[in-house]
């Protein structure tokens, strides 16, 4: 089923807003399968979400590529209308922006070299004293390690690729990062010596964000999301880009 076919039933019940301004969607296109560049296009789960929302709201969509740490400042400055970039709902962010209803439940996951699958196959194995854990500074994974793994040996890596090298060289046992990093392993042969345990260590929700005071757009996004769920469009988009089982809100 094509994405446009999945939307057709929705569009029949919507009144087009021909005079609506383009919807400026901020996203960070460097994180497959959430969003990334393919040639001169931005593709991925959130790119499809944005286009689906635009069709439902009868608004042209303008994808605005930004560094991830520049998304919220751009939203608050009025440079974009909505963030659709795999943003997780946190208490800190909720004090700054307003979130639409969550569309996906995810969490931090542990990645390891295939040689160590037997050692860490049981859920309790990660909590053993002396396990060497890799994390990215300032991430939810780093916070989880500090809070839940006080007896682990924690090392910091600037990105997943550097952590994968440490796993290959047996400098760490596990790398804890968010779910999209694990999903990417399932669709790429580049790191086929790595495997994710695919058991979420934390529970997080992904949602779209608008600036405080933009209640009209927030209502529109929630309405669009409800229609996408009901028509199966959201499930189609998620299944298109994520080849492992996830929980749809």
C-alpha positions in Angstrom: 0.0 0.0 0.0 1.4 3.4 -1.0 1.6 6.1 1.5 -0.7 8.3 -0.6 -3.3 5.5 -0.8 -3.3 5.2 3.0 -4.1 8.9 3.2 -6.8 9.0 0.6 -9.6 8.0 3.0 -8.5 10.8 5.4 -8.5 13.5 2.7 -12.1 12.8 1.8 -13.3 14.1 5.2 -11.0 17.1 5.4 -11.7 20.6 4.2 -8.7 22.0 2.3 -7.1 25.1 3.8 -6.0 26.6 0.5 -4.7 29.8 2.1 -2.7 28.0 4.8 1.0 28.9 5.2 3.6 26.2 4.6 4.2 24.0 7.6 7.9 24.5 8.5 9.1 21.2 9.9 12.4 21.2 11.7 14.4 17.9 11.7 17.9 16.7 12.0 18.7 14.6 8.9 21.6 12.6 10.2 20.0 9.8 12.1 18.6 6.9 10.1 15.9 5.6 10.2 14.4 8.7 11.8 15.6 11.1 9.1 18.6 11.3 6.8 19.7 12.5 3.4 19.5 10.3 0.4 21.0 12.3 -2.5 19.2 15.6 -2.6 16.2 14.3 -0.6 15.5 13.9 3.1 13.9 10.5 3.8 13.0 8.4 6.8 10.3 7.9 9.4 9.8 11.6 10.4 10.1 12.8 6.8 7.1 10.5 5.9 5.3 11.6 9.0 5.7 15.3 8.1 4.4 14.7 4.5 1.4 12.7 5.9 0.5 15.5 8.3 0.9 18.1 5.6 -1.6 16.2 3.3 -4.1 15.8 6.2 -3.9 19.5 7.1 -3.9 20.5 3.4 -0.6 22.4 4.0 2.5 22.4 2.0 5.4 21.0 4.0 8.9 22.6 4.1 11.5 20.4 5.7 14.1 22.5 7.5 17.3 20.6 8.2 19.0 21.7 11.5 21.5 20.2 13.9 19.7 18.3 16.6 20.8 20.7 19.4 19.5 23.6 17.3 15.9 22.4 16.9 14.4 23.7 20.1 16.2 27.1 19.8 14.9 27.4 16.2 11.3 26.5 17.4 11.4 29.1 20.2 12.8 31.7 17.8 9.9 31.2 15.4 12.2 29.9 12.6 10.2 26.6 12.4 6.7 25.6 13.3 7.1 22.1 14.6 9.9 19.7 15.5 9.5 16.2 14.0 12.9 14.6 14.6 12.5 11.6 16.9 12.3 13.9 19.9 11.7 12.0 23.2 9.4 13.5 25.8 11.3 14.5 28.9 10.4 16.6 31.9 13.0 19.1 31.1 11.9 19.5 27.5 8.2 19.6 28.6 9.0 22.8 30.5 10.3 24.5 27.3 8.0 23.2 24.5 4.6 21.6 24.2 4.4 18.1 23.0 1.7 16.5 20.8 0.4 13.1 21.7 3.2 10.5 21.6 3.3 8.4 18.4 5.9 5.7 19.4 7.2 4.1 22.6 11.0 3.4 22.5 13.9 3.1 24.9 17.6 2.8 25.4 19.0 -0.5 24.2 22.3 -2.4 24.6 24.5 -3.2 21.6 27.3 -5.8 21.7 29.6 -7.8 19.6 28.2 -11.1 18.4 30.9 -12.9 20.3 29.3 -11.9 23.6 25.7 -12.8 23.0 25.8 -15.8 25.3 27.3 -13.8 28.1 24.7 -11.1 28.0 21.7 -13.1 26.8 19.9 -12.9 30.1 18.3 -9.6 31.2 20.2 -9.5 34.5 23.6 -9.9 32.9 24.0 -6.2 32.2 23.7 -5.4 35.9 26.7 -7.5 37.0 29.6 -5.7 38.7 32.5 -4.7 36.5 30.6 -4.8 33.2 32.3 -2.3 30.8 29.7 0.1 29.5 30.0 2.6 26.7 27.7 5.6 26.4 27.6 9.0 24.6 28.0 12.0 27.0 24.8 13.9 27.8 22.4 11.2 26.5 19.6 9.3 28.1 21.9 6.2 27.9 24.6 8.0 30.0 22.0 9.0 32.6 20.7 5.4 32.7 24.3 4.1 33.3 24.9 6.6 36.1 21.6 5.9 37.8 21.2 2.1 37.3 24.7 0.7 36.8 26.7 2.0 39.7 29.1 -1.0 39.7 29.8 -0.7 35.9 33.0 0.7 34.3 31.7 3.5 32.1 33.5 4.9 29.1 32.4 7.8 26.9 32.3 7.9 23.1 31.3 10.8 20.9 29.2 8.7 18.5 28.1 5.1 17.8 30.8 4.4 15.3 33.6 5.0 17.8 31.8 2.8 20.3 31.4 0.0 17.7 35.2 0.1 17.3 35.7 -0.2 21.0 33.3 -3.2 21.0 35.4 -4.8 18.3 38.6 -4.2 20.2 37.1 -5.6 23.4 37.6 -2.3 25.2 33.9 -2.3 26.3 31.3 -5.0 26.7 28.1 -3.1 25.8 27.2 0.2 24.2 23.9 1.8 25.5 22.2 4.1 23.0 18.7 4.9 21.9 16.5 2.7 19.8 17.2 4.1 16.4 20.8 3.1 16.6 19.7 -0.5 17.2 17.1 -0.3 14.4 19.9 0.9 12.0 21.9 -2.3 12.7 18.9 -4.3 11.5 18.9 -2.6 8.1 22.6 -2.2 7.4 25.4 -4.7 6.7 28.1 -2.2 7.6 28.2 -3.3 11.2 26.9 -6.9 10.9 29.3 -8.1 13.6 27.2 -6.0 16.0 23.8 -7.0 17.5 21.3 -5.3 19.7 19.6 -7.1 22.6 16.4 -5.3 21.5 15.2 -5.2 25.1 14.4 -1.6 26.1 16.3 -0.6 29.3 14.2 2.5 29.7 10.7 3.6 28.5 10.6 6.8 26.4 8.0 8.3 24.1 8.6 10.1 20.9 6.4 13.0 20.0 6.3 16.2 17.9 6.8 19.5 19.6 5.5 23.1 19.1 6.3 26.3 20.8 4.4 27.4 23.9 1.3 29.2 23.0 0.8 27.5 19.6 -2.3 25.7 20.7 -4.0 25.7 17.3 -1.1 23.8 15.7 -0.9 21.4 18.6 -4.6 20.6 18.2 -4.1 20.1 14.4 -1.2 17.7 15.0 -3.1 15.7 17.5 -6.0 15.5 15.1 -3.8 14.4 12.3 -2.1 11.8 14.4 -5.5 10.4 15.4 -6.5 10.1 11.8 -3.1 8.5 10.8 -3.6 5.9 13.5 -7.2 5.2 12.5 -6.4 4.8 8.8 -3.3 2.7 9.4 -1.0 5.3 7.9 1.1 5.6 11.1 1.6 1.9 11.3 2.5 1.7 7.6 5.2 4.4 8.0 6.7 2.8 11.1 6.8 -0.6 9.5 8.3 0.8 6.4 11.4 2.2 8.2 11.7 0.0 11.3 12.2 -3.7 10.6 11.9 -4.8 14.3 8.9 -4.9 16.6 8.1 -1.6 18.3 5.1 -0.3 20.3 2.9 2.2 18.6 1.1 4.6 21.0 
